[in-house]
Amino acid sequence: MISLGCDIGAVATKSVVMKDNSLAAWDIRPNEGRMIEAVKKSVSDLLQKAYLSMRDIERLGGTGWGERYIPFDHTTESMISCLARGAHWMGPAARTVLNIGGLSTTIISINPHNGKVIEYRTNDRCASGTGFFLEMAAQALEMRVEDLGAVALSARGRAHISAQCAVFGESEIVTHVNDGTEPADIVSGIVYAIGASVASMARRLSLEREVIVTGGVGKNQGVIKAVEASIGFETMKIPWDPQLVGAIGAASWAQEKKQR
């Protein structure tokens, strides 16, 4: 069976093609311009990568904040269920999912036997522990956001950043810059604050090993190390882009609904 999954987030559009239980192709792009056109472009490029056309797609699943902008017939599944299913596909032994996205952080306890949700917690009221905070920090420090992880790992010290509020966090960053604090130490403080915030959320749930970190921020190795330092053990290593987890879950759910 060939299925297509789309996860339309607040910051980026992620699309995947699944052939049975294998990932055949994927596309990740920032949301720019009209959402419907952005989704069409993502799907068009995705199908080209997979050497397929829409006629070859047997089932299409959608999820995410912008799921309503998918201009094709599709099934819909909740973001929580898709994150759990996609994480289970990426790491079948996973029991806790830490999804750190552009504007929200979601912690999910899942059943390692079937990938179903046991319980979850979402923080979407403040962007302090999310990708948006990293974007804001990169602008304040005049760095590229994709370089922050490596910069953090090169630091010799760690500046104090509370990150309890994105606005206050930005003010702390500016203060450190004006005080002459080493940029790497500031970045180290930023990723550690995010890691501590995510770990604190996870502890309010049932934090079970194995832990898998997903979402766009899951690409930042500085944040990964900070999360591991805060929870006291290593997270699972996955061979796939962690930003694809929701789209993979949407494609997987679509396949199951077709089989039913």
Backbone as a ProteinNet text record, in pm:
[ID]
protein_1_A
[PRIMARY]
MISLGCDIGAVATKSVVMKDNSLAAWDIRPNEGRMIEAVKKSVSDLLQKAYLSMRDIERLGGTGWGERYIPFDHTTESMISCLARGAHWMGPAARTVLNIGGLSTTIISINPHNGKVIEYRTNDRCASGTGFFLEMAAQALEMRVEDLGAVALSARGRAHISAQCAVFGESEIVTHVNDGTEPADIVSGIVYAIGASVASMARRLSLEREVIVTGGVGKNQGVIKAVEASIGFETMKIPWDPQLVGAIGAASWAQEKKQR
[TERTIARY]
83.8	0	88	48.2	120.5	33.2	85.9	10.6	95.1	26.9	92.9	46	139.7	105.5	153.7	69	104	83.5	185.4	178.5	200.8	93.7	102.1	112.9	234.7	257.5	247.8	268.9	262.1	382.9	492.9	616.6	655.8	632.4	677.1	575.2	583.5	502.3	591	545	620.5	532.7	586.5	511.2	596.8	534.2	606.4	523.7	591.9	529.2	575.6	479.6	509	465.1	554.1	518.9	513.5	390.5	366.8	423.3	528.1	580.1	716.8	749.2	879.5	864.1	958.5	959	1024.9	946.7	996.1	1052.5	992.6	1038.7	978.8	1041	989.7	1025	952.4	975.5	946.7	1037.8	1020.4	1046.7	954.7	975.4	906.7	964.3	900.9	767.8	675.3	547	565.7	547	560.1	446.3	393.9	287.3	156.3	72.7	-57.4	-37.9	-103.9	-82.8	-123	-235.5	-280.7	-177.4	-123.1	-22.1	105.7	139.6	259	244.3	125.9	101.6	106.7	45	48	191.4	273.7	413	489.1	465.1	531.9	496.7	367.2	322.8	375.8	375.5	425.8	572.7	653.7	796	817.6	735.8	746.4	720.4	614.4	580.6	688	746.2	854.9	974.4	1006.3	1116.9	1088.5	961	922.8	890.9	898.4	864.8	721.4	631.1	490.4	403	275.7	175.8	64.3	-27.7	-139	-224.1	-224.5	-302.6	-246.8	-118.1	-55.3	-83.9	-128.1	-151.7	-286.3	-281.7	-403.3	-473.4	-396.7	-456.4	-374.1	-441.2	-372	-423.2	-329.3	-365.5	-308.2	-383	-338.3	-348.1	-263.4	-265.2	-199.4	-202.2	-133.7	-225.6	-167.6	-241.9	-308.8	-241.8	-295.1	-354.6	-397.8	-452.7	-566.4	-642.2	-755.5	-712.8	-583.9	-535.7	-492.4	-502.9	-466.2	-574.4	-541.5	-644.6	-674.2	-656.1	-683.7	-772.1	-849.4	-928.5	-834.4	-864.3	-774.6	-847.7	-790.3	-838.5	-766.2	-824.7	-765.9	-744.9	-628.2	-598.2	-537.5	-559.2	-507.1	-355.2	-298.6	-153.8	-91.5	-156.6	-102.9	-91.3	-196.7	-194.8	-89.9	-74.4	23.8	166.7	190.2	323.2	358.3	261.6	285.4	312.4	229	245.6	376.8	407.6	532.1	654.5	650.2	763	781	670.5	677.8	740.4	710.7	771.7	922.3	961.6	1103.4	1182.4	1121.9	1189.7	1089.9	1072.8	968.9	975.2	1091.7	1103.5	1065.5	1038.5	1013.9	892.5	907.3	796.4	758.9	851.4	823.3	868.8	780.5	810.7	820.9	933.2	950.1	949.6	837.1	826.7	841.4	953.3	982.4	968.1	856.7	826.9	856.7	803.9	829.8	763.4	640.5	565.9	509.7	534.4	481.6	569.9	557.4	627.6	523.2	534.6	438.5	513	471	528.2	421.8	458.6	362	419.7	343.1	375.7	303.4	377.5	315.1	338.1	248.3	261.6	363.4	475.4	578.9	537.6	426.2	381.9	302.1	227.8	143	150.4	227.9	241.8	122.4	30.9	-86.8	-56.5	-130.5	-109.4	-163.3	-80.4	-125.1	-168.7	-82.7	-116.2	-23.1	-62.7	21.2	2.4	95	89.5	146.6	79.7	123.9	137.2	246.2	265.7	263.9	153.7	144	107.7	129.7	95.3	213.7	334.6	453.9	557	628.1	724.7	864.1	878	1011.5	1090.9	1026.3	1099.3	1083.1	1072.3	1042.5	1142.6	1118	1202.4	1196.9	1082.2	1070.2	1171.3	1193.9	1290.8	1431.7	1463.2	1592.7	1605.3	1497.4	1498.3	1523.1	1453.9	1468	1609.2	1664.3	1799.5	1902.4	1882.7	1975.2	1977.7	1860.3	1854.3	1925.6	1904.2	1966.7	2118.5	2166.7	2310.7	2372.9	2288.2	2332.8	2401.9	2334.9	2382.7	2274.7	2313	2215.6	2161.6	2031.2	1971.1	2026.2	2060.5	2111.8	2253.2	2319.4	2454.5	2455	2340.2	2337.5	2379.2	2342.1	2376.8	2527.1	2596.7	2742.2	2809.2	2757.7	2813.8	2798.3	2681.2	2657.6	2754.1	2779.7	2868.6	3014	3047.3	3184.6	3209.1	3104.4	3115.6	3199.9	3270.7	3349.2	3273.1	3174.5	3094.1	2946.5	2863.7	2719.8	2659.1	2604.3	2535.9	2400.4	2354.1	2222.3	2112.2	2025.2	1906.1	1789.2	1688.1	1577.6	1483.4	1456.8	1367.9	1228.3	1188.8	1052	953.3	1004.7	923.1	1012.6	963.5	1044.6	1087.4	998.3	1029.7	1139.1	1124.1	1225.9	1356.8	1347.1	1466.9	1545.3	1474.9	1542	1610	1543.9	1602.8	1731.1	1730.5	1850.6	1964.2	1930.8	2033	2098.1	2015.9	2068	2156.8	2116.5	2197.2	2333.5	2335	2462	2551.1	2490.4	2568.1	2631.3	2552.4	2603.2	2710.3	2702.7	2802.6	2930.3	2931.7	3050.8	3065.1	2957.8	2962.1	2993	3072.6	3108.2	2980	2965.8	2845.8	2818.6	2924.5	2904.8	2846.8	2888.6	2836.4	2689	2652.6	2511.9	2427	2475.2	2401.5	2390.9	2498	2494.6	2386	2374.8	2270.8	2131.7	2117.1	1986.5	1941.3	2029.5	1988.8	1969.6	2050.3	2032	1896.7	1858.1	1728.9	1614.4	1626.2	1522.6	1518.7	1635.4	1641.6	1582	1612.2	1558.7	1408.2	1358.2	1214.1	1140.7	1194.9	1133.2	1136.7	1249.3	1262	1163.6	1144.6	1049.7	908.1	871.5	740.3	728.3	834.8	831.4	814.1	875.4	865.8	725.2	647.8	509	420.5	476.7	409.8	486	459.2	535.4	654.7	769.6	888.9	947.1	928.5	973.5	1083	1185.4	1278.7	1208.2	1231.8	1323.6	1258.2	1343.3	1293.9	1341.2	1249	1281.3	1246.3	1338.4	1316.3	1283.4	1169.5	1125.1	1092.8	1051.1	1023.6	1148	1129.8	1240.3	1356.9	1328.6	1435.2	1514.3	1458.2	1528.9	1653.9	1671.4	1792.2	1907.6	1877.6	1978.4	2046.7	2171.3	2240.9	2271	2281.1	2299.5	2179	2060	1937.3	1927	1960.7	1956.3	2044.5	2168.1	2259.7	2204.8	2140.6	2083.8	1967.1	1884.4	1773.3	1828.3	1930.2	1987.8	2049.4	2113.8	2172.3	2063.7	1948.7	1840.3	1762	1746.5	1669.3	1759.3	1890.5	1984	2019.1	1974.8	2014	2003.2	2062.7	2065.4	1930.9	1903	1782.4	1814.2	1710.9	1728.7	1785.6	1870.8	1924.3	1840.6	1796.6	1713.4	1780.6	1765.6	1831.6	1752.7	1637	1550.3	1544.1	1501.6	1483	1369.1	1395.2	1292	1172.4	1186.2	1076	966.5	995.2	900.6	800.2	814.2	738.8	587.5	534.8	390.2	337.7	410.7	369	372.6	474	481.2	362.5	329.1	212.5	84.4	69.6	-51.5	-62.6	49.4	48.9	17.3	71.6	49	-96.9	-155.5	-296.4	-385.7	-349	-428	-426.7	-311.4	-301.8	-392.2	-391.5	-471.8	-621	-661	-802.1	-845.4	-755.3	-785.6	-803.9	-714.8	-723.8	-853.3	-897.9	-1023.5	-1142.8
-119	0	124.9	225.9	352.4	460.4	523.6	629.1	755.7	866.7	996.6	1062.4	1115.4	1183	1326.7	1417.8	1560.3	1610.2	1672.8	1737.9	1886.3	1963.7	2107.1	2179.6	2211.4	2277.5	2428.3	2495.4	2641.3	2704.6	2628.5	2683.2	2616.9	2485.5	2413.2	2309.3	2274.1	2167.9	2046.6	1930.7	1806.6	1704.4	1643.6	1544.9	1421.3	1304.6	1179.2	1086.5	998.5	886.5	758.9	675.5	546.5	435.8	340.7	221.2	107	62.4	-31.5	29.9	-27.5	27.2	92.4	127	186.2	330.3	414.9	554.8	566.1	609.1	614.4	750.9	858.7	994.6	1091.1	1208.7	1307.8	1447.9	1544.9	1685.6	1769.5	1861.5	1954.4	2094.3	2187.1	2324.3	2422.9	2542.6	2645.5	2689.3	2725.8	2778.1	2921.4	2941.3	3074.6	3096.9	3218.7	3250.6	3184.6	3156.4	3093.3	2946.9	2904.3	2769.5	2663.1	2681.6	2580.1	2561.1	2672.2	2662.6	2598.1	2627.3	2567.6	2416.2	2370.2	2226	2160.9	2224.3	2170.4	2155.9	2258.2	2255	2144.2	2128.5	2024.1	1885.9	1861.6	1731.7	1706.9	1810.4	1795.9	1755.9	1824.9	1791.5	1653.2	1619.5	1488.5	1376.5	1388.7	1285.1	1272.2	1385	1381.2	1303.1	1325	1251.5	1101.1	1065.4	924.7	861.3	938.8	891.9	838.9	917.7	880.5	997	968.6	1073.2	1053.9	1148.4	1135.9	1013.5	968.7	848	723.4	729.3	613.9	609.5	721.6	730.5	666.4	561.7	490.8	552.3	622.1	681.5	803	908.4	1029.9	1068.7	1090.2	1129.4	1265.6	1341.1	1474.9	1498.4	1587.6	1624.5	1760	1813.1	1938.5	2058.5	2169.7	2294.7	2335	2314.4	2359.2	2248.2	2140.4	2026.1	2067.9	2170.3	2213.1	2272.7	2302.9	2360.5	2254.2	2127.9	2021.7	2015	2045.3	2057.7	1926.6	1813.8	1682.9	1605.1	1510.8	1425.1	1348.5	1349.9	1284.8	1249	1155.5	1126.3	1217.9	1238.8	1328.3	1253.7	1276.2	1215.8	1322.8	1311.9	1411.9	1413.9	1531.4	1545.4	1453.4	1438.5	1353.7	1209.3	1158.8	1020.5	1001.4	1101.6	1091	1097.3	1182.2	1188.2	1054.4	996.1	867.7	758	752.4	647.7	665.6	789.9	815.3	786.1	819.8	791.6	641.7	569	423.1	362.8	420.7	372.5	400	519.6	556.5	476	455.1	381.2	289.8	166.6	76.3	52.6	73	51.1	174.6	285.8	412.4	404.2	464.4	470.4	613.4	707.6	848.9	928.9	1016.1	1102.3	1246.5	1309.9	1452	1523.8	1579.3	1647.4	1798.7	1853.1	1996	2062.2	2130.1	2190	2337.9	2402.1	2543.5	2631.8	2595.9	2681	2606.5	2478.3	2403.5	2284	2235.6	2114.4	2015.1	1890.1	1787.7	1666.1	1619.8	1500.5	1390.9	1273.3	1165.1	1035.4	969.2	833.2	738.1	644.6	555	409.1	325.7	180.7	130	71.1	28.9	-88.4	-153.7	-267.9	-226.5	-114.3	-75.4	73.7	150.3	293	378.5	325.3	404.5	494.1	603.4	703	652.1	666.2	635.7	765.1	866	998.2	1099.3	1227.3	1328.9	1463.3	1552.7	1689.8	1782.3	1894.3	1989.3	2128.1	2195.8	2335.5	2420.3	2488.6	2575.8	2718.9	2750	2884.5	2980.5	2925.1	3008.9	2941.4	3019.2	2963.8	2950.6	2961.7	2966	2837.8	2722.2	2596.9	2535.7	2618.5	2569.9	2622.4	2584.5	2631.4	2781.7	2842.3	2987.5	3059	3006.1	3066.1	3059.4	2947.2	2934.7	3034.3	3050.4	3147.4	3288.3	3321.8	3453.9	3473.6	3370.6	3378.1	3394.3	3321.3	3330.8	3472.1	3533.4	3670.9	3766.7	3748.7	3837.7	3823.9	3703.2	3677.3	3687.7	3716.7	3728.3	3600.1	3486.9	3355.8	3286.9	3181.1	3096.9	2995.3	2975	2886.6	2744.6	2701.6	2566.4	2549.2	2660.1	2651.9	2650.4	2674.5	2690.7	2564.9	2448	2324.1	2305.5	2323.2	2307.2	2413.4	2535.7	2643.9	2610.4	2560.1	2524.5	2417.5	2319.5	2209.5	2253.4	2367.4	2417.4	2508.8	2538.8	2635.3	2581	2671.7	2636.2	2666.5	2753.4	2789	2789	2839.9	2843.1	2965.5	3053.6	3171	3130	3202.7	3170.2	3230.8	3145.4	3186.1	3111.6	3184.4	3118.2	3050.3	3114.5	3059.4	3025.9	3084.4	3064.1	3142.8	3244	3325.5	3368.1	3357.1	3391.2	3537.5	3626.3	3769.2	3797.3	3740.8	3758.9	3693.5	3577.1	3509.5	3594.1	3659.4	3748	3863.3	3917.5	4026.6	3980.1	3856.6	3801.7	3786.1	3742	3725.7	3859.6	3962.8	4096.3	4146.7	4120.6	4162.2	4093.9	3962.9	3890	3943.2	3975.9	4031.6	4163.5	4249.4	4380.1	4368.1	4260.8	4239.3	4173.7	4139.5	4080.4	3931.5	3864.2	3718.5	3651	3546.1	3473.6	3422.4	3445.2	3399.2	3250.4	3168	3023.3	2991.3	3064.6	3042.2	3081.8	3186.8	3228.6	3119.8	3069.2	2964.5	2839.5	2805.2	2691	2709.4	2831.1	2859.4	2847	2887.5	2880.9	2736.4	2651.4	2513	2437.4	2470.6	2404.2	2442.3	2569.1	2613.8	2541.7	2523.7	2451.6	2305.8	2243.4	2104.9	2086.3	2178.3	2169.8	2188.7	2278.7	2303.1	2179.5	2116.5	1995.8	1882.8	1866.3	1761	1781.6	1908.3	1938.7	1898.9	1926.4	1883.5	1732.3	1664.5	1518.1	1453.9	1513.5	1455.1	1467.2	1561.6	1573.6	1467.8	1397.5	1282.6	1158.9	1045	925.4	914.5	967.6	965.2	824.5	753.8	615	603.4	525.3	489	391.3	386.9	465.4	598.2	703.1	835.7	871.6	920.8	964.9	1113.1	1192.6	1335.7	1360.2	1424.2	1449.2	1597.9	1633.4	1773.6	1841.7	1961.3	2033.1	2058.1	2083	2110.2	1982.6	1867.2	1741.6	1729.7	1822.7	1824.7	1895	1968.6	2046.9	1959.3	1921.1	1830.5	1895.1	2026.4	2095	2076.5	2088.4	2066.9	1921.4	1829.1	1686.6	1658.1	1709.2	1688.1	1752.2	1868.4	1935.4	1856.2	1800.5	1716.1	1595	1530.3	1411.9	1444	1561.2	1601.8	1623.5	1673.9	1705.7	1582.5	1483.4	1364.1	1254.9	1268.1	1176.2	1052.4	1042.2	928.6	967.7	885.8	916.8	889.5	967.1	945.3	848.7	799.8	706.7	778.9	711	764.1	710.2	797.8	756.8	796.4	714.8	742.7	834.8	883.3	964.3	1107.4	1197.6	1336.7	1342.5	1392.8	1392	1481.5	1568.6	1657.8	1585.2	1464.9	1391.1	1309.2	1305.6	1209.5	1222.6	1345.2	1362.7	1318.7	1350.2	1311.5	1160.4	1095	948.3	887.9	945.1	896.6	912.6	1026.3	1050.5	949.3	920	821.7	682	649.5	518.6	499.5	602.7	594	580.7	650.6	643.5	501.6	435.7	297.5	206.9	226.2	139.7	160.3	283.4	310.8	248.8	247	182.6	33.7	-26.1	-170	-205.8	-119.7	-146.2	-144.1
0	0	0	-74.8	-80.9	-17.2	86.4	153.2	162.3	175.8	187.4	316.5	392.7	517.5	516.6	561.1	569.3	711.5	765.4	896.1	872.2	884	856.6	990.6	1029.6	1156.6	1145.7	1257.2	1260	1192.4	1183	1127.9	996.4	983.9	864.8	821	692.6	634.5	611.7	660.6	645.5	573.8	469.1	392	370.5	373.6	350.7	263.4	191	121.3	188.1	228.1	287.9	193.4	167.7	92.4	191.4	220.2	329.7	457.8	515.6	641	622.3	498	468.9	423.3	463.3	423.1	286.8	185.7	48.2	12	63	30.2	130.9	144	237.3	189.9	243.9	210.7	333.9	364.5	476.9	425	452	405.1	499.8	513.1	596.4	535.4	620.1	571.7	523.1	395.2	337	238.2	238.6	144.6	182.1	83.4	106.7	142.8	249.3	300.7	199.5	131.7	36.3	-73.9	-123.8	-228.9	-175.5	-50.2	10.1	20.5	59.9	70.7	-67	-165.3	-301.4	-351.1	-325.3	-368.9	-297.2	-167.7	-91	-144.8	-168.3	-218.2	-359	-442.4	-579.2	-579.7	-499.5	-492.9	-431.5	-332.6	-267.6	-367.3	-444.9	-542	-649.4	-685.7	-783.6	-729.1	-601.2	-539	-535.6	-516.8	-505.1	-640.1	-749.7	-883.9	-888.5	-828.5	-822.3	-867.4	-887.5	-910.9	-809.4	-801.4	-706.2	-734.4	-859.2	-892.5	-824	-788.6	-721.9	-571.9	-516.4	-371.6	-337.9	-255.8	-219.1	-98.5	-14.8	105.1	146.1	187.9	231	368.7	462.2	598.2	632.6	708.9	746.9	896.1	945.7	1086.5	1102.5	1224.2	1252.2	1255.5	1299.8	1312	1181.5	1068.2	939.8	855.4	919.1	844.5	751.2	790.8	709.4	575.5	560	434.6	333.6	368.2	274	165.7	40.5	-63.9	-135.9	-69.1	-126.5	-29.7	-82.7	5.1	97.1	226.6	321.5	449.7	522.6	656.9	754.2	870.5	970.3	1100.8	1160.3	1289.5	1379.5	1510	1603.1	1601.2	1631.4	1633.7	1738.5	1852.3	1958.8	1911.8	1849.3	1800.3	1692.2	1605.4	1497.4	1551.4	1650.9	1711.3	1776.4	1845.9	1911.7	1809.8	1706	1603.9	1527.7	1490.6	1418.8	1502.1	1630.3	1720.2	1737.4	1745.2	1757.9	1632.8	1517.4	1392.8	1393.3	1437.1	1439.5	1542.2	1658.1	1765.8	1833.5	1785.1	1838.2	1988.9	2049.9	2194.3	2275.7	2208.1	2277.8	2370.3	2488	2584.1	2617.7	2595.2	2618.9	2497.4	2448.7	2334.7	2384	2354.8	2383.4	2248.9	2211.5	2082.7	2103.8	2056.1	2073.1	1937	1917.9	1788.9	1783.4	1679	1659	1762.5	1803	1895.5	2015.3	2026.6	2141	2171.8	2294.7	2338.3	2388.4	2344.2	2382.7	2437.3	2553.8	2615.4	2610.7	2558.4	2542.8	2598.7	2682.1	2724.2	2630.2	2570.5	2472.9	2511.8	2461.9	2479.7	2378.1	2422.9	2329	2240.7	2273.8	2195.1	2071.7	2083.5	1970.3	1936.3	2012.8	1981.9	2018	2097.9	2135.4	2255.4	2264.3	2369.2	2502.3	2606.5	2742.5	2811.3	2806.3	2858.5	2792.9	2799.8	2736.9	2805.3	2777.1	2828	2720.6	2696.5	2594.8	2654.8	2619.5	2658.6	2532.6	2507	2390.6	2430.4	2558.1	2606.4	2601.5	2602	2597.7	2508.9	2429.1	2333.1	2391.9	2525.2	2585.6	2564.1	2561	2545.9	2409	2305.2	2170.7	2068.9	1943.3	1835.2	1815.9	1848.4	1833.7	1923	2042.9	2134.1	2074.2	2008.8	1942.9	1827.9	1750.6	1640.5	1694.4	1800.8	1860.8	1915.3	1977.9	2032.5	1920.2	1810.3	1697.5	1640	1631	1581	1675.2	1804.8	1903.3	1902.4	1873.6	1874.3	1734.7	1635.4	1496	1450.9	1477.2	1434.9	1352.8	1284.1	1216.6	1316.6	1314	1413.4	1401.3	1279	1261.3	1317.2	1351.4	1407.7	1560.5	1622.7	1768	1843.1	1790.4	1859.2	1870.7	1758.3	1758.4	1845	1840.4	1922.4	2070.6	2108.4	2249.2	2296.3	2211.4	2250.1	2260.7	2198.4	2204.5	2324.5	2401.4	2511.2	2626.2	2692	2810.3	2939.4	2928.1	3044.3	3006.8	3098.2	3072.1	3138.5	3057.3	3110.4	3165.4	3265.3	3322.2	3235.6	3186.3	3111.2	3174.3	3219.5	3287.3	3189.3	3074.8	2971.1	3022.2	3134.6	3180.4	3095.8	3027.1	2937.2	2822	2698.5	2582.3	2584.4	2626.9	2629.9	2732.2	2852.8	2956.1	2914.6	2848.6	2802.5	2704.4	2613.1	2517.2	2590.1	2692.5	2770.8	2839.6	2891.9	2956.3	2855.9	2734.4	2630.4	2598.3	2580.8	2549.8	2662.6	2786.8	2902.3	2900.2	2872.2	2866	2754.4	2639.5	2527.9	2568.8	2631.6	2674.6	2782.9	2861.4	2967.4	2914.2	2786.6	2727.2	2747.4	2782.6	2799.6	2666.3	2670.5	2549.2	2480.5	2348.4	2277.1	2295.4	2292.8	2309.4	2446.7	2549.2	2684.2	2692.5	2617.9	2614.9	2548.3	2434.6	2364.4	2450.3	2522.1	2612.8	2718.5	2771.5	2869.3	2811.1	2684.9	2617.9	2600.8	2544.1	2518.5	2649.6	2751.7	2880.6	2941.8	2926.2	2979.5	2910.1	2778.4	2704.5	2750.3	2761.6	2806.3	2944.9	3035.5	3172	3173	3086.9	3079.2	3028.5	2924.3	2869.6	2972.1	3040.6	3141.5	3255.7	3294.5	3402	3362.4	3236.8	3187	3189.8	3145.7	3136.1	3273.2	3375.2	3509.3	3566.5	3517.2	3563.9	3499.9	3402.7	3344.4	3395.2	3338.7	3376.6	3282.6	3323.2	3239.6	3240.1	3129.6	3118.5	3012.8	3041.8	2936.3	2842	2718	2640.8	2598.8	2584.8	2548.8	2408.4	2327.9	2192.9	2180.8	2127.9	2108.4	1962.2	1936.4	1799.7	1781.7	1661.3	1631.1	1574.2	1523.3	1461.9	1554.8	1682.7	1779.2	1809.6	1775.6	1793.8	1707.6	1611.5	1528.1	1598.8	1704.7	1774.4	1880.2	1853.7	1944	2079.1	2079.8	2207.3	2297.7	2241.3	2318.7	2362.3	2272.3	2307.6	2428.7	2426.9	2539.5	2667.3	2652.9	2769.4	2827.3	2740.4	2786.9	2861.7	2803.4	2865.7	3002	3011.1	3140	3244.1	3200.4	3293.4	3337.4	3247	3284.9	3343	3321.9	3385.4	3306.4	3180.9	3098.2	2950.8	2863.6	2721.7	2655.5	2552.1	2473	2359.2	2295.4	2184.9	2062.6	1989.3	1864.1	1749.5	1660.2	1548.1	1416.3	1311.1	1183.5	1091.8	1139.1	1055	1105.7	1019.5	1058.8	1161.5	1282.7	1387.6	1356.9	1257.5	1221.8	1142.7	1096.1	1012.3	1092.5	1222.9	1304	1287.1	1285.1	1272.5	1137.7	1030.9	896.1	879.5	936.5	931.8	1005.1	1119.6	1193.6	1114.8	1045	965.2	851.8	785.2	677	730.4	846.5	905.6	945.6	1008.6	1045.7	922.4	814.8	691.5	635.5	642.6	596.4	679.3	809.6	896.7	871.8	850.5	824	692.7	593.9	465.7	485.6	567.1	590.6	662.5	753	822.3	726.9
[MASK]
++++++++++++++++++++++++++++++++++++++++++++++++++++++++++++++++++++++++++++++++++++++++++++++++++++++++++++++++++++++++++++++++++++++++++++++++++++++++++++++++++++++++++++++++++++++++++++++++++++++++++++++++++++++++++++++++++++++++++++++++++++++++++++++++++++

